[in-house]
Amino acid sequence: MFSTMFDEKLERKVAGLAGPSSTFLCTMCETRRHDAYETPFGHRISRNSYRNEENLDRKLTNDSGLSYNKLLEESKGVTTDSFINMTSHIDALHCEINNALWFKKLFVREIAKVNERKWTYGSNEKREKEALKQAEEILNDNLRTGMGLQKYLMQPGNYSRLLLTDKAMAIILPLIPENRREYVQQLVDEYNLLKPVWKATKPTESCPDLLKKYDENASKFIVTLKMFFSYTKQNMPNYLHKTLAHVPELIEKYGSVGAFSSEPNEHGNKLFRLFRKMNARQQSDFELKDILKFHWLYTVKSIHELADRTSIHQKCSFCAETGHKRTTCPSRLP
């Protein structure tokens, strides 16, 4: 079973791995967090259910009498039995969302001038948190006013689509100190060269040149990150590591990453929440039945065809022509 449709927390729980704060960063290979930053390339996909069972047996037997922390090192972050025999893969949607949220944190820290401040973590923790909170409020307020975003659009999924566009960057860059703008724009441009490859359904056809240069572009990205954003060393996220290290291997093995996106499932989840709120009876006996009935009505092809045929014969009360209603009449529209 492919591990798409899962966020990192659920994927780790199903596979029997330690939590997201574990030393072992990736759910697809056995690299450590520090190694993923210092040597981001050369990590092959090595995790599977059988290997996890071997590592778990090594932890449970503990023939050498090791301590708990050393046992976690020996077991490569495996803590319990896996529930499902999975084949590791990347979910393109969660990859896009998590990487965009990482970029948002980077923008917030640039606005807060983390690179210039000599913060000693712990002694001034309250002051540091207040500075980051204030910087995030500045970023959110400027995005709302500059792009016309409402509060309900300031969610992770919407951020992933809007945050790294040219329009958004034109608003974000003036908030960053002038001597840092060039580096931020360079990092975003290098990331945007990687994005079409793992979002494409058929990257060998839609973007063959970018696919050939993927490793080269990923190397440029990590060099820029290390050179100008050294404070991100302890903040290498799971999906950014997967984006840099595992995408070419997955495309070589399965032909695509974008084809395994969970976006249709997320859209279905959005519909279910809407039907539950607006159309279902709020009783445990009937709620699920009503949701499923409305979902069927929403998706069945024959009803859509009937609606299309009905709209063709509609007669406008304003111009007396068929095919549209008074509210959509082109004669009334400015």
C-alpha positions in Angstrom: 0.0 0.0 0.0 1.3 3.4 -0.9 1.7 5.9 2.0 -0.1 8.7 0.1 -3.1 10.5 1.6 -1.2 10.5 4.9 0.3 13.4 6.8 3.6 12.7 8.6 2.1 12.1 12.0 -0.3 9.4 10.7 2.3 7.9 8.5 4.7 7.5 11.4 2.0 6.0 13.6 1.0 3.5 11.0 4.6 2.5 10.2 5.5 2.2 13.9 8.0 5.0 13.9 8.9 7.6 16.5 7.2 11.0 16.4 8.1 13.9 14.2 10.7 15.2 16.7 12.7 12.0 16.4 16.4 12.1 15.5 15.5 10.0 12.4 14.0 12.6 10.2 12.6 10.6 7.2 9.9 8.0 7.0 11.4 6.6 3.7 15.1 6.3 4.7 17.1 6.0 7.9 18.9 9.3 7.7 19.3 11.4 10.8 18.2 15.1 11.0 21.8 16.4 11.1 22.9 14.2 8.2 19.9 15.3 6.1 21.1 18.9 6.4 24.9 18.3 6.0 24.7 15.7 3.3 21.2 15.9 1.7 22.0 13.7 -1.3 22.9 10.0 -1.7 20.1 8.8 0.7 18.3 5.8 -0.9 14.8 4.6 0.1 15.5 1.9 2.6 12.5 1.7 5.0 9.9 -1.1 4.6 7.8 -3.2 6.9 10.3 -6.1 6.9 13.3 -3.9 7.7 11.3 -2.1 10.4 10.5 -5.5 12.0 14.2 -6.4 12.1 15.1 -3.1 13.7 12.2 -3.6 16.2 13.4 -7.1 17.1 16.9 -5.7 17.8 15.3 -3.2 20.2 13.1 -5.7 22.0 15.8 -8.3 22.5 18.5 -5.8 23.6 21.2 -8.4 23.9 23.8 -5.8 24.6 21.9 -4.1 27.4 21.8 -0.7 25.8 20.1 2.4 27.2 16.8 3.6 25.8 18.4 6.4 23.7 21.0 4.0 22.3 18.2 1.5 21.6 16.4 4.1 19.5 19.6 4.6 17.6 20.0 0.9 17.0 16.3 0.5 16.0 16.6 3.5 13.5 13.6 5.2 15.2 11.2 2.1 15.1 9.2 1.9 18.3 6.3 -0.5 17.6 4.9 -2.9 15.0 3.6 -1.4 11.8 -0.2 -1.8 11.1 0.1 -1.9 7.3 2.6 -3.2 4.9 3.4 0.0 3.0 5.5 1.0 0.0 6.9 4.5 0.8 6.0 7.3 -1.5 5.5 11.1 -1.4 2.1 12.7 -1.3 2.5 15.7 -3.6 -0.2 17.8 -1.9 1.2 17.4 1.6 4.7 18.0 0.2 3.6 21.3 -1.3 1.8 22.3 1.9 4.6 21.4 4.3 7.3 23.1 2.2 5.2 26.3 1.9 4.8 26.4 5.7 8.5 26.0 6.1 9.0 28.9 3.7 6.5 30.9 5.7 8.6 30.3 8.9 11.7 31.4 7.0 10.0 34.6 5.8 8.9 35.3 9.4 12.4 34.9 10.7 13.8 37.2 8.0 11.2 39.9 8.9 12.2 39.5 12.5 15.9 39.9 11.5 17.0 36.6 13.1 20.1 36.6 10.9 21.2 39.9 12.6 20.2 39.2 16.2 22.5 37.3 18.4 19.9 35.4 20.3 20.9 33.0 23.0 18.0 30.6 23.1 16.6 30.1 26.6 17.7 33.3 28.3 15.6 35.6 26.1 13.0 33.0 25.1 10.0 35.3 25.8 11.4 38.2 23.9 12.3 35.9 20.9 8.8 34.5 20.8 7.2 38.0 20.9 9.5 39.1 18.0 8.5 36.1 15.8 4.8 36.6 16.7 5.0 40.3 15.7 6.8 39.4 12.5 4.1 36.8 11.6 1.3 39.3 12.2 3.1 41.8 9.9 3.3 39.1 7.2 -0.3 38.0 7.5 -1.6 41.6 7.6 0.3 42.6 4.4 -0.8 39.4 2.6 -4.4 40.1 3.5 -4.4 43.7 2.3 -2.1 43.2 -0.7 -3.7 40.0 -2.1 -7.3 40.5 -0.7 -7.2 37.3 1.4 -9.8 36.7 4.1 -8.9 35.0 7.4 -10.4 31.7 6.3 -7.9 31.6 3.3 -4.9 32.0 5.6 -4.8 28.2 6.0 -2.0 25.8 5.1 -3.5 24.6 1.9 -4.1 28.1 0.5 -0.7 29.2 1.7 0.9 26.5 -0.3 -0.6 27.8 -3.5 -0.3 31.5 -2.9 2.8 32.1 -0.8 5.5 31.5 -3.4 3.8 33.2 -6.4 5.3 36.4 -8.0 2.4 38.5 -6.6 3.0 37.3 -3.1 6.7 37.7 -3.3 6.2 41.3 -4.4 4.4 41.9 -1.1 6.8 39.9 1.1 10.2 41.1 -0.2 9.7 44.8 0.9 9.1 43.5 4.5 12.5 41.9 4.5 15.7 43.9 5.2 17.2 45.2 1.9 20.5 43.3 2.2 18.6 40.0 2.5 16.0 40.3 -0.3 18.3 39.0 -3.0 19.1 35.8 -1.0 15.4 35.1 -0.2 14.4 35.6 -3.9 17.2 33.3 -5.0 16.1 30.6 -2.7 12.5 30.8 -3.8 13.5 30.8 -7.5 15.6 27.7 -7.0 12.8 25.9 -5.2 10.3 26.8 -7.9 12.5 25.0 -10.4 12.0 21.8 -8.4 8.3 22.1 -7.9 7.0 21.4 -11.4 8.9 18.0 -11.4 7.2 16.5 -8.4 3.8 18.1 -9.1 3.6 16.8 -12.7 1.6 13.7 -13.5 4.0 12.7 -16.3 7.3 14.7 -15.7 9.1 12.9 -18.5 6.7 14.4 -21.0 5.7 17.8 -19.4 9.1 18.9 -18.0 11.9 16.6 -19.3 14.6 19.4 -19.1 13.8 20.2 -15.4 13.8 16.5 -14.6 17.3 16.1 -16.1 18.6 19.0 -14.1 16.7 18.1 -10.9 19.8 17.0 -8.9 21.7 20.1 -10.1 18.9 22.5 -9.1 18.5 20.7 -5.8 22.3 21.1 -5.1 22.0 24.9 -5.8 19.1 25.1 -3.4 20.9 23.5 -0.6 24.1 25.5 -1.2 22.1 28.7 -1.0 20.3 27.5 2.2 23.6 26.7 3.9 25.4 29.8 2.8 22.8 32.5 3.7 20.3 30.7 6.0 22.4 28.9 8.5 19.8 29.3 11.3 17.6 26.7 9.4 20.1 23.9 10.4 18.0 22.6 13.2 14.7 23.0 11.2 15.1 20.6 8.2 11.5 19.3 7.8 10.6 15.8 6.6 9.0 16.8 3.3 11.8 19.2 2.3 14.3 16.4 2.8 12.1 14.1 0.7 11.8 16.7 -2.0 15.6 17.1 -2.3 16.7 13.5 -1.8 14.0 11.1 -3.0 12.0 12.6 -5.9 14.4 11.4 -8.8 14.4 7.8 -7.3 10.6 7.7 -7.0 10.1 9.0 -10.6 12.6 6.4 -11.8 10.7 3.7 -10.0 7.1 4.7 -10.4 7.1 7.3 -13.2 5.6 10.1 -11.2 5.1 11.8 -7.8 2.2 14.1 -8.7 0.0 11.2 -9.9 -0.1 10.0 -6.2 -1.5 13.3 -4.9 -4.2 13.2 -2.2 -5.8 16.3 -3.5 -9.0 14.5 -4.7 -9.4 13.0 -1.3 -8.9 16.3 0.4 -11.6 17.8 -1.9 -13.9 14.9 -1.0 -13.3 15.6 2.7 -14.2 19.3 2.1 -17.5 18.2 0.5 -18.3 15.8 3.4 -17.8 18.6 5.9 -20.0 20.9 3.9 -22.8 18.3 3.6 -22.5 17.5 7.3 -22.9 21.2 8.2 -25.6 22.3 5.7 -27.6 19.3 4.5 -27.5 16.5 7.1 -29.8 15.9 10.0 -27.9 16.4 13.2 -28.7 13.0 14.6 -26.3 10.1 14.8 -28.8 7.7 13.1 -29.3 9.8 10.0 -26.3 12.0 9.7 -24.0 9.7 7.7 -26.9 8.5 5.5 -27.7 12.1 4.6 -24.1 12.9 3.8 -23.7 9.8 1.6 -27.0 10.6 -0.3 -26.0 14.2 -1.0 -22.5 13.0 -2.1 -24.1 10.6 -4.5 -26.3 13.3 -5.9 -23.3 15.6 -6.3 -21.2 13.1 -8.1 -23.5 10.9 -10.2 -22.9 11.5 -13.9 -26.5 11.0 -15.2 -27.9 13.8 -12.9 -25.2 16.2 -14.2 -26.2 15.3 -17.8 -29.9 15.9 -17.0 -29.0 19.3 -15.5 -27.0 20.2 -18.7 -30.0 19.3 -20.9 -32.4 21.3 -18.7 -30.2 24.4 -18.9 -30.2 24.2 -22.7 -34.0 24.6 -22.8 -34.2 27.4 -20.2 -35.9 30.5 -21.6 -34.8 33.9 -20.5 -37.5 36.2 -19.2 -35.5 39.3 -20.2 -34.5 38.6 -23.9 -36.8 35.6 -24.6 -33.9 33.5 -25.8 -33.1 29.9 -24.7 -30.0 28.6 -23.1 -29.7 30.9 -20.1 -31.7 32.6 -17.3 -32.5 36.2 -16.6 -29.8 36.4 -13.9 -27.1 35.2 -16.4 -28.5 37.0 -19.5 -25.6 38.5 -21.5 -27.9 41.5 -22.5 -28.2 42.5 -18.8 -24.5 42.1 -18.0 -22.4 45.3 -18.2 
